[in-house]
Amino acid sequence: MDILDTHAYDRRQRRNMSCALLFSLLPFFLSSGLYFYLWTADAPSSITASAVKSAPAVLLAAAVLSWNGAQSVLGVAGGLLLSAVGDCLTLTFDLLSVSGMGAFAAAHVLYSLSFLSSRYATHSSSSWTRLLYPVAFLAGGAFYIFLFPFLKKAPNADLLTPAVAIYIFLIAVMCAIAISTRYTATLLGALTFAVSDVILALHVFKVMPETDHSNSAIMATYYLAQLLIAVGDVKATENKDDFGKWKRS
């Protein structure tokens, strides 16, 4: 009977946490909706536009901080804040801004460091997940080779060509480490981020023409990726705490 009561209590706790997590994410959903409502292709860059575009990432960072504490500043919360900086830089300058790319690259480094932390260590990597590591790097390398001729046509090709190579390597590392966590939200978030960047690169480097829905596809996948990474980080902390309680019992 004690075991049944414990399981029932755990289920109630998980249900209550899911409701609380959803409530803490409401500002993110509202700010994302506001961005899509206000965005227009011919809108000029401004402080207001930068604030609206970066607000979802900032609010996600606030939600992660409220759940995981200040330690997440050097992890997912910090990565989200750097992504918000990248949003502002790319909107203030342009999508080819190396400074904006650098902010997102730094965000991927923080995501990778967070995925390597002990909070994600309750799952051990299986042989099939280890086989997927080289796939991430091969996919990144193949995409860079495909993109290379278009990079050479960019206005600042001498700077962009190595910068894009470094960026693709870092996001491939992030995806590979996300695979090793075996957390569904974390893995899907990393892969969705890569998809968003692929769509962005195809349009920015003129591989394919922009359409009326190009920005919507890029930003929808981008916001979804950040949401999944944030939720995965909160869940990793929850599962780690549960694992610790199980070991102590």
N, C-alpha and C positions, 0 to 999 in steps of 0.2 A: 504493500500500500504506500509505503514511503517513496518507493521508486516511482510509482504512478503519479503521486503528488508532485514529485520533483519534475517529472517530464511535463506535467500540466502547467506547472509554474514556469518552466523554461519556455514553453510555447506561448504563454501569455506575455512573458518578457520580450520575446522576439517580435510578437505582434505589436506590442506597445512601442518597441524601438522602431519598427518599420513605419508606424504612424508618425512618430516623432521625427524620423528622418525625412519622410515625405513633407511634413509641415516645414521643416527647416529649409527644404529645397524650393518652396513656393516662390520666394523672391527671385530665384534663378529662372523659374518658368515664366514669371511675369515679365522680367527684364528681357528674356529672349523673345517673347511675344511682342514686346514693345519695339525691339530692334527690327523685326520683320515687318511690323506695321508702319514704321517710320522710314525704312530704307527705300531710297530711290536711286536709280543708276546715275542720275545727273546731280545728285546732292553734293554740294561742295564740302571740302574738309573743314571741320570746325571743332572747337572744344566740346560742343554739345554732341556732335557726331561721334567723336572719340569716346566720350563718356558712355553713350548709349551702346556702342559696339563692345566696349571692354567691361561694362557692368556685369554681364552674366558670369564671366570668369572671376571677377572680384567677389561677387556674392557667393559663388561656389567655394572660393577660398575661405570666406567667412564661415560658411557652413562646416567645412572640414576642420577649421580651427576650433569651432564650438564643440565638435565631437572628440577630436584627437589632441587638442591642446597646442601649446606653443611649439612643441617638438616638430610638428608638421610644417613649420615655416621652412625647414631645410628638407622638406619632402614634397608631397603633393600640393599642399597649400602654397608653398613657395613657387612651385611650378605654375600653378594657376595665376598667381600674381605676375610672374614673368610673362605669361601668355597675354595678360591684360596689357602689360607694357608693350609687347609686340604688336597687339591690336592697335594701340595708339600710334606707334611708330610707323606702321605700314599705312595707316590712314593719313597721318600727317605728311609723310614723304610720298612713298609709292610702294607698290607691292614688290618692287625689285630692291627695296631698301635692305642693305646688308645688316644695318643695325637692328631692324625688325627681325630678320632671320636669326641674328645672334641671340636675341631675347628668347625666341622660341627654342633655339638649340640649347640654351642654358636651362630652359624649362624641361626639356627631355632628359638632360643630365640629372636634374633633381628627381624627376619621375623614376628614372633608372635606379638611383640611389635608394629611393623609398621602397621600390619593389625588391631590392636586395636585403632590406632590413629584416630583423627577426620577426616582425609582425606578420610577414608573409611566409614564414618558414614552417607553418604547420603542415604544408603539403610538400612531400619530397618529389623531385623530378623523376618521371618514369623514362624508360628507354625511348619510347616513341616521341615524348616531348623534346628530348635532347636531339632527336633526329630532325626536328623542325627548326632548330637554331640556324643551321647553315642555309635553310630555305629563306629565312628573313634577309640574310646578307646577300644571297644570290639574287633575290627579287630586287633588292635595293641597287645592287650593282648593274643588273640588267636594265633597270629603269634609268639609271644615270647614263649608261651607254646610249640608250635610245634618245635621251634628252640632250646629249652632248652637242650634236650639230646645231640645235636650236639655241643652246647657251652661247655658242660662239657668235651668234648674230645679235646678242643683247648689247645695249649701249656700253655697259661696263663689264664686258665679257672677261677681261683679265682678272677682275676681282670676283665676279660671280661664279666662274667655273670652279675654282677650288672651294669657294664658300658653299656652293650647293653640294659638292662631293662630301664635305665634312658634315653638312646638315643631314644628308641621306644616311650617312654612316651612323650618326647619333640616333636617328629615329629607328634605324634597323636594330641597333643595340637595345633601345627601349622596348621594341616589339619582342625581341628574343627573350629579354628578361621577363617581360609580361607573360610570355608563354610558360616560363618556368614556375611562375607563381601558381598556375592552375586555378586562379580565380576567374570566373567567367566574365564578370563585369570589367575587371582589369584588362584581360586579354582582348575583349571586344572593344574596349575604349582605345587601347593602343592601335589595334588594326583599323578602327574607324578614323583615328587621327591620321594614319598613313594614307587611307583612302582620300580623306579631305585634302591632304597635301598633294596627292597625285592629281586630283581634279584641278586644284589651284595652279600647279605647275603647267599643266597642259594648256591652260588659258593664258597664264602670264607670259609664257615663252612662245606663244603663238603656234602651238602644235595643232590646236583646233580653235575655231572661231568662238567667240563668246555668244551666248544666247540670252534671252530674257530671264532664263531660270538658272544661269550659271552661278551667280552669287548666292542664290537661295540654296543650291546644292552644296556649295562650299561651306557656307555658314551653318547649315543644318547639320552636316556631318561633323563639323568642328565643335559645335556646341554639344552635340550628342556624345562625342568622344570625351570631352572634358567632364561631362556629367557622369559617364560610366567610370572614368578613372577616379573621380571623387567618391562615388558610391562604393567602388571597390576598396578604396582606402579605409573608409569607415567600416565596411564589412570585415576587412582584414583585422582591424583592431578588435572588433566584437568577437570574431572567431578565436583570436589569440587569447583574449580574456577567458572565453569559455574553455579553451584547451588547458589554460593554466588552472582553472578551478577543477577541471576533471582530474588533472594530475595530482592536485592536493587532496582530493577526496579519497 
